[in-house]
């Protein structure tokens, strides 16, 4: 069953058409890898899905609910936030709050959201205790239970990115999105982040991963999209994309990637 349906998404920045008539779907519990050269539109597509950018045309649906339709949707601060809750976003940069501990970074958004619940004042202690326990459970899941009281400056880059993943998971999104999650890390730290993402895939978390880690995409993804100059130039299983490419653009991209220093 499709959890996400994207139809005819386009996006311009000035006169530059960055996305051109993008359409695809994603089944629940599956992993989609989006690959392509720099400037192909991968990050812009992810930002449109997360409503960090407003598409110019098209429609986005999650679990059959239309979140955006360019013909009749009005995006304001309130409804944009509600739409964003369907997606968890992990960026290239970690964006942790330096003044808060690892645990506080994980649970802060949940705590703020809880204040809007009608029974918050009445059950504040129990609600906050539950949020903290869930935060501790997430830190354990990513292997950082012993770092709960550490501040970002006391964590390695890989540990900070793992905290960012836990923070995204804390809001219980339908789909977890990654934008080049290892691009700011050295090879040693990249492995620890990829292991966390792999464990999420094994637990059937629905994910969209923009990545330059071709071997990782081949191993973890259920489907792969290759973007080129704002369009989807190829899509298919990892086997079709990486092992038996029939599309010349796939072959060229993989050849260039393999030849890159």
N, C-alpha and C positions, 0 to 999 in steps of 0.2 A: 504493500500500500504506500502511495506517495505521501510523504509528510510535507514536502516542499514542491511547489510548482512555480516556475518563473517563465513568463510569457512576454516575448517581444520587448525586452528592456533596452532602452537607448539612453545615452547620456552624452551631453555636450559640455565642454568648458570653453566658452566663447565660440569661436568658429571651429574648434577641434572636436570632431566626433570620436569620443573615446570608447563608447560601447555602441554596437550596431545590431539591433534586433536579436538580442540574446534570449534564447529559450532552452530550458532543460528542466528535468524533474529529479527528485531524490527520494528514494524509498527510506522509510523509517529503519533505524539500526544499521544503516549503510554509511560507508565513507566515500566521499567524493574528493579526488585530488584535482586541483586546477594548476596546470603548468603552462609555461610559455616564457618567452624572452621578456626582458625589461621593457615597459611601455606597451605591453600587449593588452592591458586593461584588466588584469587579474585583480589587483587591489581595489580598483574603482568598482568592479562588480561586487566584491565582498562588502565594500562600504555602502553600496546601494541596497544590498540585502539587509544590512544592519541599520538602514535609514540614517547613516552618517552623511550620506549624499541622497538627494532626491532624484530619482530617475525622471527623465523628460517624457518617456513613453513607457507603456507596458503595464504588467500586472504581476503581483507577488501574492501567493496564497500559502498558508501553513495550516495543515490539517483541515483543508477545505474552506478555511476562513480567508476571505480576501482582505489582506492587510493593506494593499496599495493597488489602486487602479488609476492610471493617469487621467482617465476620462472624468472621474468624479471624486477622487480622493483629495481632501484638504489636510495637509500635514501641519499641525501646530505642536508646540512644545509638549503638551499633555499627551496627545494621542501618539506622537512619535515615540515617547518613552514607553508607552504600553506596547507598541509594536516591537520595540527593541528588546523587550523582555523575552520574546520568542527565541532570540539569538544570544548566545554568549560569545564574546569577542576577545581573542587573545592577539595582541599586536606584536609587531617586531620589537618595539621598545616595551619595557615592562610596565611603565606607568604606575609603579607602586607609590603610595604616600610615604615619604621618608620619615615623617613624624610618628608613624604607627608601626606596631609590631607586625610580624608575619600573620599572626592570628587576626589581629584587628583589620589588616588589609583584606583578609578573606571575608570577614563577616560584616564589615562596615555597611555595604550596600544593603544587605539583608536587614540590618538594624534600622536603617533609615526607612526602608520600605515598610517595616513592621509598624512604625509610628503612624502610618496611615490606616492601619487596620482598626475597625470599629471597637474591638474589645482590648485595644492595646493598654490603655490606662488601667483597666480592671485587672488584666493578667500580665502586666509588664514583666514581672520577675520571671514567671514561667516561660514567657515568649523569648526573652533574652537568654535564658538558660538553655532553651532548646536550640536557639541559633548558635550559641557558643559550642554546644556539644556537636552540632553538625559541622561547624568549622573545624573543630579538633579532628573529627572523623575524616574530613577532606585532607587535612595536613598529613594524617596517617596514611591516607590513600596515596599521596604523592611522595611519601617517604621523608617527611619533614616534621614529624611530631616533636623532635628534640629542638626544633628551631622556632617554636611557637612564640617565644618571647624575644626573638632576635629582630633587630631593625634591618631594613633593606641594605644599609651600608655594611652590615655584618654578614651578608649573604653573597655567595658567588652569583654570577650572571645566570647560570643554570638554575640555581635555587630560586632566584627572583622570578624567573619565568615559570617555574613550577608553582610558586605562590600565585602568580597571575592566572594560571590555569585553574587553580583551586577557587580563586575569587570568581571566575566566570562560572564555574560549576555551582557555586553557592546559590546562585539565583535560579537554579534548576531550569535551564533553557531547553527548548525543544531541540535546538541544533547548536552545536558548538563550532565556532568558526576560528580558524587560525590564519593569520597573515604572515607568512614567512617566519614562523616561530623560532627558528634557529639562526636567522641571518645575522644576529648581533652576537653570536656565541662562537667561541673557538671550538675546534673539533672535539676536544675532550668533554666539554660541557654540552655539546650538541647531543651526544648519546643519551645523557640522563633525561633530557627533555623528550626525545623521541621515544624512550622507553615508557614514559608516562602516557604519551599519546597512544602508543601501541596497546597499553593496558586498558585504556578507555575503549579502544576499538574492540578488544576482546570482550568487554562488558556490554557491547552493542550500543555504545553512544553514537548517535547520529552526528556526523561531522563533515565539515567542508574545510579542506586544507589547501591553501595556496602555498606551494613549496617549490624550492629549487633542488630538493633532495630526491633525485630521480629514483635511486634504489629504494628509498623509503616509500615513495609513492607506489612503486611497483609492488612492494610487499604488503602494504597496509590497505590500499584503496580497493573498493569494489568496482568503481568506475573512475575514468579519467577524462578530463576535458583539456584540450590543447587550445589556448587562445593565441590569436595572431592579429595584430592591428585592429583590435576591438571586436573581432568576431570569433565564434567557435569554429575553428578550422578542422577539428576532428574530435570525436568522442567515442568511447568504447571501454571495454574491459582493459585492465593492465596488460593482459596477454596480447590483445589486439594492438594496443598502442605501442608497447615496448618490444614485444617479441616478433610480431608479424605485421609491421606497419605497411599499409598499402597506399596511404596518402603521402604524396610527395612532400607536403609541408611537415608531416610528422618526421619523415626521414631526414629532412634538412635540419629541423630543430634538434633532433637527437645527434646528428653528426656534428653540428656546431657546438652542442653542449659537451660532447665527448672530447672535442678538440680544444675546448676552452681551457686556459691555464688554471 
